Amino acid sequence: MSKRVSYHIPTLLHDNPIPNVTRKGNVITSSGIFGFYPEEGKKGKGHRFPDTIQEESTLLLQNMKTTVETAGGTVDDIIDVKVFMGDKKNKEVLNGPWKSMFPDEHSEPTRGTTEEKLSYGNIRCQFIAVVDD
């Protein structure tokens, strides 16, 4: 059986000492991913966030791509994304960047959106990916 491997991405660090992404065998799972500007040496709340939810949504998906690639996957390996928003009314704003990343409606991950009070930012996500070995 394969050993679990955890990755800490220098430009996407958390406030807490947890990995950004973990892989065991062909399964990859992420911790919370935010729509902030990636910056080395910054942690969680120390990151700069964009002024608009549109740009934050785009950065969220870019950071998700970086995260899955760090563990040896691609966005094509992502099978499920959980999205958490401060205001669920902003859900439609994510659709544009989502369709850019996943243009084939017959081959895109499932996505669930939940409204919750976020510590910072307006949106975060977590994903599960399965890599073809």
The 8 nearest C-alpha neighbors of each residue, nearest first, counted from 0:
[[1, 2, 24, 23, 3, 25, 4, 22],
 [2, 0, 24, 23, 3, 4, 25, 22],
 [1, 3, 23, 4, 0, 24, 22, 5],
 [2, 4, 23, 22, 1, 5, 21, 24],
 [5, 3, 22, 21, 23, 2, 6, 70],
 [6, 4, 21, 18, 20, 22, 3, 7],
 [7, 5, 18, 20, 19, 21, 8, 4],
 [6, 8, 18, 19, 9, 12, 5, 20],
 [7, 9, 11, 10, 12, 6, 19, 66],
 [10, 8, 39, 11, 12, 7, 40, 38],
 [9, 11, 39, 38, 37, 8, 12, 40],
 [12, 10, 8, 9, 37, 13, 38, 42],
 [13, 11, 42, 9, 8, 10, 43, 41],
 [14, 12, 43, 42, 15, 11, 16, 17],
 [13, 15, 43, 42, 16, 12, 44, 17],
 [14, 16, 13, 17, 43, 12, 42, 18],
 [17, 15, 14, 13, 18, 12, 7, 19],
 [18, 16, 15, 19, 13, 7, 30, 14],
 [19, 17, 7, 20, 6, 5, 16, 21],
 [20, 18, 30, 7, 29, 6, 8, 17],
 [19, 21, 29, 18, 6, 28, 5, 30],
 [22, 20, 5, 28, 4, 27, 6, 29],
 [21, 23, 27, 4, 26, 3, 70, 24],
 [24, 22, 3, 26, 2, 25, 1, 4],
 [25, 23, 1, 26, 22, 2, 3, 0],
 [24, 26, 130, 129, 23, 132, 131, 27],
 [27, 25, 129, 23, 22, 24, 128, 130],
 [26, 28, 22, 128, 21, 127, 129, 23],
 [29, 27, 127, 21, 20, 126, 128, 22],
 [30, 28, 20, 125, 126, 19, 21, 31],
 [29, 31, 19, 125, 20, 32, 28, 18],
 [32, 30, 125, 124, 123, 29, 33, 19],
 [33, 31, 124, 123, 125, 30, 63, 59],
 [32, 34, 123, 59, 35, 122, 31, 124],
 [59, 35, 33, 55, 58, 56, 122, 123],
 [36, 34, 48, 33, 47, 37, 46, 58],
 [35, 37, 47, 48, 38, 46, 34, 58],
 [38, 36, 10, 11, 35, 39, 46, 62],
 [39, 37, 10, 41, 36, 40, 11, 46],
 [38, 40, 10, 9, 41, 37, 11, 12],
 [39, 41, 38, 9, 42, 10, 12, 11],
 [42, 40, 45, 39, 46, 38, 12, 43],
 [41, 43, 12, 13, 14, 45, 44, 46],
 [44, 42, 13, 14, 45, 46, 12, 41],
 [43, 45, 46, 42, 119, 14, 47, 41],
 [46, 44, 42, 43, 41, 47, 14, 40],
 [47, 45, 44, 41, 43, 35, 42, 48],
 [46, 48, 36, 35, 45, 49, 44, 37],
 [47, 49, 35, 36, 46, 50, 120, 34],
 [50, 48, 51, 55, 54, 35, 47, 36],
 [49, 51, 48, 52, 54, 55, 53, 47],
 [52, 50, 53, 54, 49, 55, 48, 56],
 [51, 53, 55, 54, 56, 121, 50, 92],
 [54, 52, 56, 51, 55, 92, 57, 93],
 [55, 53, 57, 56, 51, 52, 58, 49],
 [54, 56, 34, 52, 58, 57, 53, 49],
 [57, 55, 59, 53, 54, 58, 93, 52],
 [56, 58, 54, 59, 60, 55, 96, 61],
 [59, 57, 34, 61, 55, 60, 56, 62],
 [34, 60, 58, 56, 62, 33, 57, 61],
 [59, 61, 63, 62, 57, 58, 64, 56],
 [62, 60, 58, 64, 63, 59, 57, 65],
 [63, 61, 65, 59, 60, 64, 58, 66],
 [62, 64, 60, 66, 61, 65, 59, 67],
 [65, 63, 61, 62, 66, 67, 74, 68],
 [66, 64, 62, 68, 63, 67, 69, 61],
 [65, 67, 63, 69, 64, 68, 62, 20],
 [66, 68, 72, 64, 69, 70, 65, 73],
 [67, 69, 72, 71, 65, 70, 73, 66],
 [70, 68, 66, 67, 71, 65, 72, 6],
 [71, 69, 68, 67, 72, 22, 20, 66],
 [72, 70, 68, 69, 67, 73, 130, 22],
 [73, 71, 68, 67, 70, 130, 76, 74],
 [72, 74, 75, 76, 68, 67, 64, 71],
 [73, 75, 76, 77, 64, 67, 72, 68],
 [74, 76, 73, 77, 107, 72, 78, 101],
 [77, 75, 128, 74, 129, 73, 130, 72],
 [78, 76, 128, 74, 75, 127, 79, 108],
 [77, 79, 108, 128, 127, 76, 109, 129],
 [80, 78, 109, 108, 127, 126, 110, 77],
 [81, 79, 126, 110, 125, 109, 82, 111],
 [80, 82, 111, 125, 124, 110, 112, 126],
 [83, 81, 124, 112, 123, 111, 113, 80],
 [82, 84, 113, 123, 114, 122, 112, 124],
 [85, 83, 122, 114, 86, 87, 121, 115],
 [84, 86, 121, 116, 115, 114, 117, 122],
 [85, 87, 84, 88, 114, 89, 121, 115],
 [86, 88, 89, 114, 90, 84, 85, 113],
 [89, 87, 86, 90, 91, 92, 84, 85],
 [88, 90, 87, 92, 91, 86, 93, 52],
 [91, 89, 87, 92, 88, 93, 94, 112],
 [90, 92, 94, 93, 89, 88, 95, 87],
 [93, 91, 90, 89, 94, 53, 95, 52],
 [94, 92, 91, 56, 95, 90, 96, 97],
 [93, 95, 97, 91, 92, 96, 98, 90],
 [96, 94, 98, 97, 93, 99, 92, 91],
 [95, 97, 99, 98, 57, 94, 93, 100],
 [98, 96, 94, 100, 95, 99, 101, 93],
 [97, 99, 102, 101, 95, 100, 96, 94],
 [100, 98, 96, 97, 102, 101, 95, 94],
 [99, 101, 97, 98, 102, 96, 60, 74],
 [102, 100, 98, 107, 99, 103, 97, 104],
 [103, 101, 98, 99, 100, 104, 107, 97],
 [104, 102, 105, 106, 101, 107, 98, 100],
 [103, 105, 106, 107, 102, 101, 98, 108],
 [104, 106, 103, 107, 102, 108, 101, 109],
 [107, 105, 103, 104, 108, 101, 102, 75],
 [106, 108, 101, 104, 105, 103, 109, 78],
 [109, 107, 78, 79, 77, 110, 80, 106],
 [108, 110, 79, 80, 78, 107, 111, 81],
 [111, 109, 80, 81, 79, 108, 112, 82],
 [110, 112, 81, 82, 80, 113, 109, 79],
 [113, 111, 82, 83, 81, 110, 114, 84],
 [112, 114, 83, 82, 84, 115, 111, 87],
 [113, 115, 84, 87, 85, 83, 86, 112],
 [116, 114, 85, 84, 117, 83, 113, 86],
 [115, 117, 85, 118, 114, 84, 86, 119],
 [116, 118, 119, 85, 115, 120, 121, 84],
 [119, 117, 116, 120, 44, 121, 85, 43],
 [120, 118, 117, 44, 121, 43, 122, 116],
 [119, 121, 122, 48, 117, 118, 34, 33],
 [120, 122, 85, 84, 119, 117, 52, 123],
 [123, 121, 84, 83, 120, 33, 85, 34],
 [124, 122, 33, 83, 32, 82, 31, 84],
 [125, 123, 82, 32, 81, 31, 83, 80],
 [124, 126, 31, 81, 29, 30, 80, 32],
 [127, 125, 80, 29, 79, 28, 81, 128],
 [126, 128, 28, 79, 27, 77, 78, 80],
 [129, 127, 77, 27, 76, 78, 26, 28],
 [128, 130, 26, 76, 25, 27, 77, 131],
 [131, 129, 25, 76, 132, 72, 26, 128],
 [130, 132, 129, 25, 76, 72, 26, 128],
 [131, 130, 25, 24, 129, 72, 26, 71]]
